[in-house]
């Protein structure tokens, strides 16, 4: 209950204090990328229940001759790269916290299509609300391979305390300011988790 209270207070305070920043970013996205300004995607939350994650849009919907979306690297705009590098694209997730779908600190929420790709011990990451930042994010973010990242998520779930949350928040500020671990080498966005599993699973 104390963690939830801190989440709500922190998220509401963040929305109020950062409202000018939110407004400027929204205008820039509308001007450079058009509508919609917000990107919504179904992610897995507490107890693997789906919810709509909200972020600022960073990519365009460019498609090839066959109508399929181009690779992320071709759709990620210069503005999108700057928003991701500064983590400003994540700010709308504060509203997800107010709604009770996320926490300030916890394992990052992954797409619902990844549900079948976890190994059994890794499902423990869904015993808590997903977070805007987490233990894996301050220890390598997107440069860490999936096995290590999911192991760190499970470690957090089993060892979480309010003191650990505060440490993660402080280290997040440092990571954002130094822009550490934003993208893996050779990747425009986050690597796909075990894509080979999707061939035999009922993924959306």
C-alpha positions in Angstrom: 0.0 0.0 0.0 2.9 2.4 0.8 4.5 1.7 -2.6 1.2 2.3 -4.4 0.7 5.6 -2.5 4.3 6.7 -3.5 3.5 5.7 -7.1 0.4 7.8 -7.2 1.9 10.8 -5.5 5.0 10.6 -7.7 3.0 10.2 -10.9 0.6 13.0 -10.2 3.4 15.3 -9.1 5.3 14.4 -12.3 2.3 15.1 -14.5 1.8 18.5 -12.9 5.5 19.6 -12.9 6.2 18.3 -16.3 3.0 19.5 -18.0 4.9 22.2 -20.0 7.3 19.5 -21.2 4.5 17.2 -22.1 2.8 20.0 -24.0 5.9 20.9 -26.0 6.7 17.3 -26.9 3.1 16.7 -28.0 3.2 19.7 -30.2 6.6 18.6 -31.7 5.3 15.1 -32.4 2.1 16.5 -34.0 4.1 18.9 -36.2 6.9 16.4 -37.3 5.1 13.1 -37.3 1.4 14.0 -37.5 -1.4 12.1 -35.8 -1.7 10.2 -33.6 0.6 12.0 -31.1 0.4 9.1 -28.7 1.5 5.5 -29.3 -0.6 2.8 -27.6 0.3 -0.8 -27.4 -1.1 -3.7 -25.5 1.4 -4.9 -22.9 1.4 -7.5 -20.2 0.9 -6.2 -16.7 0.3 -7.5 -13.2 -0.6 -11.2 -13.3 -0.1 -11.1 -17.0 -3.2 -9.1 -17.5 -3.1 -6.9 -20.7 -3.3 -3.1 -20.6 -2.7 -0.2 -23.0 0.7 1.3 -22.6 0.9 5.0 -23.6 4.0 6.6 -25.0 4.8 9.5 -27.3 5.0 8.4 -30.9 8.5 8.1 -32.3 8.1 6.3 -35.6 6.2 6.8 -38.8 3.9 4.2 -40.4 6.1 3.8 -43.6 5.3 0.7 -45.5 6.9 -1.2 -48.3 5.4 -2.0 -51.8 3.7 -5.1 -50.3 2.0 -3.0 -47.6 4.0 -4.4 -44.6 5.7 -2.0 -42.2 9.3 -1.1 -42.9 11.9 -2.1 -40.3 12.1 0.0 -37.1 15.4 1.6 -38.2 13.6 3.0 -41.4 10.6 4.3 -39.5 12.4 5.8 -36.5 12.6 9.6 -37.1 15.3 12.0 -36.0 12.8 13.5 -33.5 12.0 9.9 -32.3 15.6 9.2 -31.7 16.0 12.3 -29.6 12.9 11.5 -27.6 14.1 8.0 -26.9 17.6 9.1 -26.1 16.2 11.5 -23.5 13.4 9.1 -22.4 10.9 11.9 -23.0 8.8 9.4 -25.0 8.1 7.5 -21.7 6.5 10.5 -19.9 2.9 9.6 -20.8 3.3 6.3 -18.8 2.8 8.4 -15.7 -0.9 8.2 -16.6 -0.6 4.4 -16.6 0.7 4.7 -13.1 -2.3 6.9 -12.0 -4.6 4.3 -13.5 -3.0 1.5 -11.5 -1.6 -0.3 -14.4 2.1 0.5 -13.7 4.5 1.5 -11.0 7.4 3.9 -11.0 9.7 1.0 -10.4 9.3 -2.6 -11.7 10.1 -4.9 -14.6 9.4 -3.1 -17.9 6.1 -4.2 -19.5 6.5 -6.4 -22.6 4.1 -6.9 -25.6 1.4 -9.5 -25.0 2.8 -11.5 -27.9 5.8 -12.4 -25.6 3.6 -14.3 -23.2 4.6 -17.6 -24.8 8.3 -16.8 -25.0 9.1 -16.8 -21.2 10.8 -19.7 -19.5 8.8 -20.8 -16.4 10.9 -19.0 -13.8 10.7 -15.8 -15.8 7.0 -15.5 -15.3 7.7 -14.3 -11.7 8.3 -10.9 -13.2 4.5 -10.5 -13.5 4.0 -10.8 -9.7 4.3 -7.1 -9.4 3.1 -4.1 -11.5 5.4 -3.3 -14.4 7.5 -0.1 -14.0 8.5 3.0 -15.9 12.1 2.0 -14.9 13.5 -1.0 -13.3 16.6 -2.9 -12.0 17.5 -4.1 -15.5 17.1 -0.6 -16.9 19.7 0.9 -14.6 22.1 -2.1 -15.2 22.4 -1.9 -18.9 18.9 -1.2 -20.4 18.8 -2.3 -24.0 22.4 -3.4 -24.2 21.9 -6.4 -21.9 20.8 -9.6 -23.5 17.3 -11.0 -22.8 18.3 -13.9 -20.5 20.2 -11.5 -18.2 17.5 -8.8 -18.4 14.7 -11.3 -17.4 16.9 -12.7 -14.7 17.4 -9.3 -13.2 13.6 -8.7 -13.4 13.0 -11.9 -11.3 15.8 -10.9 -8.9 14.0 -7.5 -8.4 10.7 -9.2 -7.7 12.3 -11.5 -5.0 14.3 -8.7 -3.4 12.2 -5.6 -3.8 12.1 -3.0 -1.0 11.3 0.7 -0.9 15.0 1.4 -0.4 15.8 -0.6 -3.5 13.2 1.4 -5.4 14.7 4.7 -4.3 18.1 3.5 -5.4 16.7 2.5 -8.8 15.0 5.9 -9.2 18.3 7.7 -8.4 20.3 5.6 -10.8 17.6 6.1 -13.5 18.2 9.9 -13.3 21.9 9.3 -13.9 21.3 6.8 -16.7 18.9 9.3 -18.5 21.3 12.2 -18.1 24.2 10.2 -19.4 22.0 8.4 -22.0 23.5 5.0 -21.1 22.2 1.8 -22.7 19.5 3.5 -24.9 20.0 1.1 -27.9 21.9 -2.1 -28.4 24.7 -2.0 -30.9 23.3 -2.4 -34.4 19.7 -2.0 -33.3 17.3 0.9 -33.7 15.0 -0.3 -31.0 14.8 -3.1 -28.4 15.7 -6.6 -29.7 12.9 -9.0 -30.1 12.6 -11.6 -27.3 13.3 -15.2 -28.7 11.6 -14.6 -32.1 12.0 -18.3 -33.0 9.4 -19.2 -30.3 6.7 -17.2 -32.2 6.8 -19.7 -35.0 5.1 -22.4 -32.8 3.1 -20.1 -30.5 -0.3 -18.4 -31.0 1.2 -14.9 -31.0 -0.9 -11.9 -32.2 
